Amino acid sequence: MIYLDTSVALAWVLAEDRRPPASLWQECIVSSRPVEYEILVRLHAYGMTPERSEAARDVLMRLAFVELTRTALDRALRPFPVPVRTLDALHLATLEYLRDRGQAAALASYDDRMLAAARTMDLPLHPLP
């Protein structure tokens, strides 16, 4: 199972130079519900075109959403080994929540701060180009 960070979804939707392979979307991909808001807010800020809007909807339809549980929210409130931003804390806490419940989930991210935090927490990473 792959836990998708917003940076990967946006890289695909915005057709950035560094983006995941098309085969990624055939995997079992999960993310916490805030990813939906992060993607759409960012696209609105960029002046979303119809093509980008359609790509965003396609990505969101491929995700299994993990609702934020009280346990994950409580974990996000506690300190992390390295400083993290609010939404990153929610993603990391959700990934930790899944792993604590026996789910073999690995983080897919292009965000260097998120990757550094995951490494310090001994969370597995999904390799990306």
C-alpha positions, 0 to 999 in steps of 0.5 A: 500500500502506498500513502500518497503525499500531496506533492506527488499528486500535484506533480502528476496533475501539473505535469512537472518534470519530476513526477511519478510513473503512470504505473503508480496509479495502478497500485493501492494508494491511500491518503488522508482526506486533507489531500483533496483540499490541498490539491484543489486549493493549490490548483485554484491558486494556480488558476486551474484550467479545465484540463488540470481540473480533470486530471485532479479529479482523476487522481482523487478518484484513484485514492482510498481516503483515510478519514482523520481519526481521533487517534491520528489527530491526537498524534498530530498534536504531539511533537515530531522528531523534526519540525513539520508543517500542520498538514504534514503532521496530519499526513504523518500521523495518519500514516503512523496510524495505519502502520500501527494497525498492521497496514504495510504502507509506505510514504510516496512524497517529493517533499524533502521536509516530509521525507526527512520527518518520515526517515526520523520516524522510521517510516518506510518510503516508496521510491519515486523517480 
